[in-house]
């Protein structure tokens, strides 16, 4: 089970962009230029466990075993290939192609 992305600011973000934003050290947590909190204890990627975004929500890891796809039959019929893309750099993080059973 690997971390493939993080969710914060109401979007998905790749590990590299998340690490750039939430890397430990280098930020003054009291500064108005950084309206988010960077956690002190970090995960294997270097992202703080209790890091908060600008809305006060936690930055959550998305694991390789988590669901991110839309499984509505009508949606899948029109969009058989779905992409998980980073909200910052727009790189494709993961891809899922629905295999029709009929």
C-alpha positions in Angstrom: 0.0 0.0 0.0 1.8 3.1 -1.3 0.8 6.8 -1.1 0.1 7.9 -4.7 -1.4 11.3 -4.0 -2.7 13.6 -1.3 -6.0 15.5 -1.0 -6.1 19.1 0.1 -7.6 22.4 -1.1 -10.5 20.3 -2.5 -8.3 18.6 -5.1 -5.8 15.8 -5.6 -2.1 16.5 -5.7 0.9 14.4 -6.6 3.5 13.4 -4.0 6.1 15.8 -5.4 3.9 18.9 -5.4 2.7 18.0 -1.9 6.2 17.5 -0.6 7.1 21.0 -2.0 4.2 22.6 -0.2 4.4 20.7 3.1 8.1 19.8 3.4 9.1 20.0 7.0 11.2 23.0 8.0 11.8 26.2 6.0 8.4 27.7 6.8 7.4 30.1 9.5 4.1 28.7 10.7 3.1 32.1 12.2 3.7 34.0 8.9 0.6 35.3 7.1 2.3 34.2 3.8 1.8 30.6 4.8 -1.8 30.2 5.9 -1.5 26.5 6.4 0.1 24.4 9.1 2.9 22.0 8.5 2.8 19.0 10.8 5.8 18.1 12.9 5.6 14.3 12.6 6.1 13.3 9.0 5.1 10.3 6.9 7.4 8.3 4.6 7.1 11.1 2.0 8.1 13.9 4.4 4.6 15.3 4.7 3.4 16.1 8.2 0.7 13.9 9.5 -1.4 16.8 10.9 -0.7 19.3 8.0 -3.6 21.6 7.3 -4.6 23.4 4.1 -5.7 27.0 4.0 -9.3 26.0 4.9 -8.2 24.2 8.0 -8.7 20.7 6.6 -6.1 18.0 6.9 -4.0 17.0 3.9 -4.9 13.3 3.6 -2.8 10.7 1.8 -4.5 8.7 -1.0 -3.2 5.2 -1.1 -2.9 2.8 -4.0 -5.7 0.8 -2.6 -8.1 3.7 -2.2 -11.0 4.4 -4.6 -10.8 7.6 -6.6 -12.8 6.5 -9.7 -16.4 7.2 -10.6 -18.2 3.9 -10.9 -21.6 5.1 -12.1 -22.6 2.9 -15.1 -23.6 5.8 -17.3 -20.5 7.7 -16.6 -18.3 4.7 -17.2 -20.0 4.0 -20.5 -19.2 7.5 -21.7 -15.8 7.7 -20.0 -14.2 4.3 -19.9 -10.7 5.7 -19.1 -10.5 8.0 -16.1 -7.4 9.9 -15.0 -6.3 11.1 -11.6 -4.3 14.3 -12.2 -2.5 16.7 -10.0 -4.3 19.9 -9.3 -0.9 21.8 -9.3 1.3 20.4 -12.0 -1.5 18.7 -13.9 0.5 15.5 -14.5 -1.4 12.2 -14.6 -0.9 10.4 -11.3 -2.9 7.2 -12.0 -5.2 5.9 -14.8 -8.1 3.5 -14.7 -9.8 1.9 -17.7 -13.2 0.3 -17.2 -13.5 -3.2 -18.8 -17.0 -3.7 -20.1 -18.6 -6.9 -18.9 -21.1 -7.2 -21.7 
